[in-house]
Amino acid sequence: MKILDKYVAKNFVIGYLIAFCVLIGLRIIIDLFVNLDEFTEHPDLAPLAVIKNILSFYGLHSTLYFRDFAGMITVVAAAFSLGKMVRCNELVAVMASGVSLKRVIAPIVLLALLLTGLLVVDQELLIPPFSDKLVRGQDAIRGQESYDVWFITDANGSLICSPKFDVKTSTLYNPTIITRRKTAKPGIWETTGRISTEKAVYDPNTREWVLTNGRFTEKDSRKVALPIASYPTDITPKDIPVRRKSQHLTLLSSRQLAVLAAQRTKIKDLAQLYSQKHFRITEPIINLAMLMVCLPILVCRDPKSMKTAVMISFATTAACFITTFVCKMLATEVVFDRVMPELWAWLPVFIFLPIAFIELDSMKT
């Protein structure tokens, strides 16, 4: 059996590498074709600098593309490896020798488990360190990015606003910080004052924003604004590009999402964070369930029916993707007078995992 396992595993790995290169490459080519003019917006850049910018942009974004296509790549690799065996009538020979088809697909399932671990590593360890670079657009020049910042909440409950944040110098220009404190009522904050300054530069040693001509004005106070030299906060220059928009929260790790959930009080914000945390757990399970649904369809013995089997497996994969997408949309919405992010995150598992076990149990061997 070791020879057969190695043969099946080899075919699957080759198919996985081909599917990875084709799907990720196709995603890059389409995006480059649509946004090529964005990379060439700066006439002062030399062609070599433009090429370097393109390579660095898509090199980093390949981690995101792999996260999005990991499930599809696995299904395509399984179709490639099993299709080759069906075309050469190898499955018939295997069954004639008394080997179960469930035993044949065991190396594929085992490798899929290992590759799912690679997806988890990509999401939790590779993407978060580069999250501030992954949010930049195609027209941004590396090291010269700038963003507007509106109402970013820090661990103190304060709201940070600035018309311009310069990434290279880690500087907020003309920022305003609205200071708040918690009240006795859960989820209710009370404004205590406002900090205004010409600019704020982050000091990594003290983990504070050093203010230039900073002034603190207490709420409902007739006193003169008091000078303030610095503002301590958990918000760092690396956090600002990611935290400024809610759709960028998908780039954070589960630990970072848990920290944010402890700071947020709005139901909409909490629902988004909780849905992200639960989808981190369910998405690898959904990918495996999607593969196990497709495998019994792909192990057909007649080469003439292989095309139909591949089409059915891809249709099943598309249905799984669509279901997961719809659940992500509904996870933060009010349905039946409640917001239930946990339910919507686990619903695709409840739908497709039983189907996967039924398909495997009914497989003809």
KEDO-668865 format. One line per 8 residues: number of its first residue (from 1); their letters; for each residue x, z, y of C-alpha. Coordinates in nm, 2 decimals. Layout:
REM residues N
NUM) A) X Z Y | ...
This chain:
REM residues 365
1) MKILDKYV) 0.00 0.00 0.00 | 0.29 0.05 0.24 | 0.36 -0.33 0.24 | -0.01 -0.40 0.32 | -0.02 -0.13 0.59 | 0.30 -0.27 0.75 | 0.16 -0.62 0.74 | -0.17 -0.52 0.90
9) AKNFVIGY) 0.00 -0.30 1.16 | 0.24 -0.58 1.25 | -0.04 -0.83 1.30 | -0.23 -0.57 1.52 | 0.08 -0.49 1.73 | 0.15 -0.86 1.79 | -0.21 -0.91 1.88 | -0.20 -0.61 2.11
17) LIAFCVLI) 0.10 -0.74 2.30 | -0.05 -1.09 2.33 | -0.38 -0.95 2.46 | -0.21 -0.71 2.70 | 0.00 -0.99 2.85 | -0.30 -1.23 2.87 | -0.56 -0.99 3.01 | -0.33 -0.81 3.26
25) GLRIIIDL) -0.16 -1.14 3.35 | -0.50 -1.31 3.41 | -0.61 -1.01 3.63 | -0.29 -1.04 3.84 | -0.31 -1.42 3.87 | -0.68 -1.40 3.99 | -0.61 -1.13 4.24 | -0.30 -1.31 4.37
33) FVNLDEFT) -0.49 -1.64 4.40 | -0.76 -1.47 4.60 | -0.53 -1.25 4.82 | -0.22 -1.46 4.86 | -0.29 -1.51 5.23 | -0.29 -1.13 5.27 | 0.07 -1.11 5.15 | 0.18 -1.38 5.40
41) EHPDLAPL) 0.01 -1.23 5.70 | 0.33 -1.12 5.86 | 0.53 -1.43 5.98 | 0.84 -1.22 6.05 | 0.89 -1.15 5.68 | 1.14 -1.36 5.49 | 1.02 -1.53 5.17 | 1.23 -1.30 4.96
49) AVIKNILS) 1.07 -1.00 5.12 | 0.72 -1.14 5.05 | 0.81 -1.19 4.68 | 0.95 -0.84 4.66 | 0.63 -0.70 4.81 | 0.42 -0.90 4.56 | 0.63 -0.78 4.27 | 0.62 -0.41 4.38
57) FYGLHSTL) 0.24 -0.43 4.45 | 0.14 -0.57 4.11 | 0.41 -0.37 3.92 | 0.24 -0.05 4.04 | -0.11 -0.18 4.00 | -0.05 -0.28 3.64 | -0.10 0.08 3.56 | -0.45 0.06 3.70
65) YFRDFAGM) -0.52 -0.27 3.52 | -0.41 -0.12 3.19 | -0.64 0.18 3.24 | -0.94 -0.06 3.30 | -0.87 -0.30 3.02 | -0.73 -0.07 2.75 | -1.05 -0.08 2.54 | -1.09 -0.45 2.57
73) ITVVAAAF) -0.72 -0.51 2.48 | -0.76 -0.30 2.16 | -1.07 -0.50 2.05 | -0.90 -0.84 2.12 | -0.59 -0.73 1.92 | -0.81 -0.63 1.63 | -1.00 -0.96 1.64 | -0.66 -1.14 1.65
81) SLGKMVRC) -0.51 -0.96 1.35 | -0.82 -0.97 1.13 | -0.90 -1.32 1.23 | -0.56 -1.43 1.11 | -0.62 -1.26 0.77 | -0.97 -1.41 0.74 | -0.85 -1.76 0.82 | -0.58 -1.74 0.54
89) NELVAVMA) -0.83 -1.58 0.30 | -0.61 -1.28 0.27 | -0.90 -1.03 0.28 | -1.05 -1.20 -0.03 | -0.72 -1.15 -0.21 | -0.70 -0.79 -0.10 | -1.05 -0.71 -0.22 | -0.98 -0.89 -0.55
97) SGVSLKRV) -0.69 -0.65 -0.61 | -0.93 -0.36 -0.58 | -0.84 -0.24 -0.23 | -1.12 -0.13 0.00 | -1.17 -0.30 0.33 | -1.19 0.05 0.48 | -0.84 0.11 0.36 | -0.73 -0.22 0.52
105) IAPIVLLA) -0.85 -0.13 0.86 | -0.70 0.22 0.84 | -0.37 0.11 1.01 | -0.56 -0.04 1.30 | -0.76 0.27 1.35 | -0.44 0.48 1.34 | -0.26 0.26 1.59 | -0.57 0.26 1.81
113) LLLTGLLV) -0.55 0.64 1.82 | -0.18 0.63 1.93 | -0.25 0.36 2.19 | -0.54 0.57 2.32 | -0.29 0.85 2.38 | -0.09 0.60 2.58 | -0.40 0.54 2.80 | -0.42 0.92 2.85
121) VDQELLIP) -0.05 0.93 2.95 | -0.11 0.64 3.19 | -0.41 0.81 3.36 | -0.27 1.17 3.38 | 0.11 1.12 3.42 | 0.18 0.77 3.55 | -0.09 0.69 3.80 | -0.11 1.02 4.00
129) PFSDKLVR) 0.25 1.02 4.12 | 0.20 0.67 4.26 | -0.15 0.73 4.39 | -0.05 0.71 4.76 | 0.11 0.37 4.70 | -0.17 0.24 4.49 | -0.42 0.27 4.78 | -0.23 0.03 5.01
137) GQDAIRGQ) -0.37 -0.31 5.06 | -0.21 -0.65 5.00 | -0.14 -0.70 5.37 | 0.05 -0.37 5.41 | 0.43 -0.36 5.42 | 0.59 -0.10 5.21 | 0.70 0.19 5.43 | 0.50 0.07 5.73
145) ESYDVWFI) 0.15 0.18 5.63 | -0.08 0.36 5.87 | -0.43 0.50 5.81 | -0.71 0.65 6.01 | -0.81 1.00 5.88 | -1.16 1.14 5.92 | -1.27 1.48 5.80 | -1.04 1.55 5.52
153) TDANGSLI) -1.11 1.90 5.38 | -0.82 2.13 5.29 | -0.81 2.45 5.09 | -0.88 2.66 5.40 | -1.21 2.47 5.45 | -1.08 2.31 5.77 | -1.15 1.94 5.86 | -0.86 1.72 5.96
161) CSPKFDVK) -0.91 1.41 6.17 | -0.67 1.17 6.33 | -0.70 0.81 6.46 | -0.36 0.72 6.31 | -0.14 0.86 6.03 | 0.20 0.70 6.00 | 0.33 0.71 5.64 | 0.70 0.64 5.72
169) TSTLYNPT) 0.74 0.93 5.96 | 0.47 1.16 5.80 | 0.31 1.20 6.14 | -0.05 1.25 6.25 | -0.12 1.12 6.61 | -0.36 1.30 6.83 | -0.51 1.49 6.54 | -0.80 1.74 6.57
177) IITRRKTA) -0.84 2.02 6.32 | -1.18 2.19 6.30 | -1.12 2.54 6.15 | -1.39 2.70 5.94 | -1.46 3.00 5.72 | -1.69 3.08 5.44 | -2.02 3.26 5.50 | -2.22 3.49 5.28
185) KPGIWETT) -2.43 3.20 5.18 | -2.27 2.98 4.91 | -2.18 2.63 5.03 | -2.23 2.72 5.40 | -1.93 2.71 5.63 | -1.90 2.85 5.98 | -1.69 2.68 6.25 | -1.44 2.91 6.41
193) GRISTEKA) -1.25 2.69 6.64 | -1.06 2.37 6.71 | -0.69 2.28 6.71 | -0.59 1.99 6.93 | -0.23 1.84 6.96 | -0.04 1.53 7.06 | 0.10 1.49 6.71 | 0.17 1.67 6.39
201) VYDPNTRE) 0.47 1.62 6.17 | 0.49 1.75 5.82 | 0.77 1.99 5.73 | 0.83 1.98 5.35 | 1.04 2.30 5.36 | 0.78 2.52 5.52 | 0.48 2.31 5.39 | 0.33 2.32 5.74
209) WVLTNGRF) 0.24 2.06 6.00 | 0.46 2.12 6.31 | 0.24 2.06 6.62 | 0.35 1.92 6.95 | 0.17 2.09 7.24 | -0.08 2.24 7.00 | -0.37 2.43 7.14 | -0.63 2.64 6.95
217) TEKDSRKV) -0.97 2.68 7.12 | -1.19 2.95 6.96 | -1.56 2.87 6.92 | -1.78 3.00 7.21 | -1.48 3.15 7.38 | -1.43 3.13 7.76 | -1.06 3.22 7.72 | -0.79 2.97 7.78
225) ALPIASYP) -0.68 2.77 7.47 | -0.40 2.95 7.29 | -0.07 2.77 7.20 | -0.01 2.71 6.83 | 0.32 2.58 6.69 | 0.22 2.49 6.33 | -0.07 2.46 6.09 | -0.02 2.56 5.72
233) TDITPKDI) -0.23 2.37 5.47 | -0.23 2.23 5.12 | -0.27 1.87 5.25 | 0.06 1.69 5.23 | 0.15 1.33 5.35 | 0.12 1.21 5.00 | -0.24 1.34 4.97 | -0.37 1.18 5.29
241) PVRRKSQH) -0.39 0.81 5.18 | -0.57 0.92 4.86 | -0.80 1.19 5.00 | -0.93 0.98 5.29 | -1.17 0.78 5.07 | -1.38 0.91 4.79 | -1.33 0.60 4.57 | -0.95 0.69 4.55
249) LTLLSSRQ) -1.02 1.01 4.36 | -1.00 0.81 4.04 | -0.62 0.80 4.09 | -0.59 1.18 4.07 | -0.51 1.37 3.75 | -0.76 1.61 3.58 | -0.57 1.91 3.72 | -0.59 1.77 4.08
257) LAVLAAQR) -0.96 1.70 4.03 | -1.02 2.06 3.91 | -0.84 2.20 4.23 | -1.06 1.98 4.45 | -1.38 2.08 4.27 | -1.29 2.45 4.35 | -1.27 2.36 4.72 | -1.59 2.14 4.75
265) TKIKDLAQ) -1.94 2.27 4.81 | -2.15 1.96 4.86 | -2.36 1.86 4.56 | -2.26 1.49 4.60 | -1.89 1.57 4.62 | -1.91 1.81 4.32 | -2.10 1.56 4.12 | -1.84 1.29 4.18
273) LYSQKHFR) -1.56 1.52 4.08 | -1.73 1.65 3.77 | -1.82 1.30 3.66 | -1.45 1.20 3.70 | -1.34 1.50 3.50 | -1.58 1.43 3.21 | -1.52 1.05 3.21 | -1.15 1.13 3.16
281) ITEPIINL) -1.25 1.29 2.83 | -1.52 1.04 2.72 | -1.35 0.71 2.81 | -1.09 0.73 2.53 | -1.37 0.83 2.29 | -1.58 0.54 2.41 | -1.29 0.30 2.35 | -1.24 0.42 2.00
289) AMLMVCLP) -1.61 0.40 1.93 | -1.62 0.05 2.06 | -1.34 -0.05 1.83 | -1.50 0.11 1.53 | -1.83 -0.07 1.60 | -1.64 -0.40 1.61 | -1.42 -0.36 1.31 | -1.69 -0.38 1.04
297) ILVCRDPK) -1.82 -0.70 1.21 | -1.47 -0.86 1.22 | -1.38 -0.79 0.85 | -1.59 -1.09 0.72 | -1.47 -1.28 0.42 | -1.59 -1.62 0.51 | -1.36 -1.80 0.77 | -1.67 -2.00 0.88
305) SMKTAVMI) -1.84 -1.69 1.00 | -1.54 -1.55 1.19 | -1.63 -1.72 1.52 | -1.97 -1.56 1.51 | -1.82 -1.22 1.42 | -1.58 -1.25 1.72 | -1.87 -1.34 1.95 | -2.08 -1.05 1.83
313) SFATTAAC) -1.79 -0.80 1.86 | -1.72 -0.92 2.22 | -2.09 -0.89 2.31 | -2.09 -0.54 2.17 | -1.78 -0.46 2.38 | -1.95 -0.60 2.69 | -2.26 -0.39 2.62 | -2.04 -0.08 2.59
321) FITTFVCK) -1.87 -0.16 2.92 | -2.20 -0.23 3.10 | -2.35 0.10 2.97 | -2.05 0.30 3.08 | -2.05 0.13 3.42 | -2.42 0.21 3.47 | -2.36 0.57 3.37 | -2.08 0.60 3.62
329) MLATEVVF) -2.32 0.48 3.89 | -2.59 0.72 3.79 | -2.36 1.02 3.75 | -2.37 1.10 4.12 | -2.74 1.01 4.18 | -3.05 1.22 4.16 | -3.23 1.13 3.84 | -3.54 1.33 3.73
337) DRVMPELW) -3.49 1.55 4.04 | -3.14 1.65 3.92 | -2.78 1.55 3.95 | -2.63 1.55 3.60 | -2.28 1.41 3.59 | -2.19 1.57 3.26 | -2.49 1.41 3.08 | -2.42 1.06 3.21
345) AWLPVFIF) -2.05 1.09 3.13 | -2.13 1.17 2.76 | -2.43 0.94 2.72 | -2.22 0.63 2.61 | -2.06 0.85 2.34 | -2.40 0.97 2.22 | -2.51 0.60 2.20 | -2.21 0.42 2.05
353) LPIAFIEL) -2.04 0.69 1.83 | -2.33 0.72 1.59 | -2.35 0.34 1.58 | -1.98 0.33 1.49 | -2.02 0.57 1.20 | -2.33 0.38 1.07 | -2.14 0.05 1.09 | -1.84 0.20 0.90
361) DSMKT) -2.06 0.35 0.64 | -2.25 0.03 0.58 | -1.93 -0.18 0.55 | -1.93 -0.39 0.23 | -1.61 -0.34 0.03
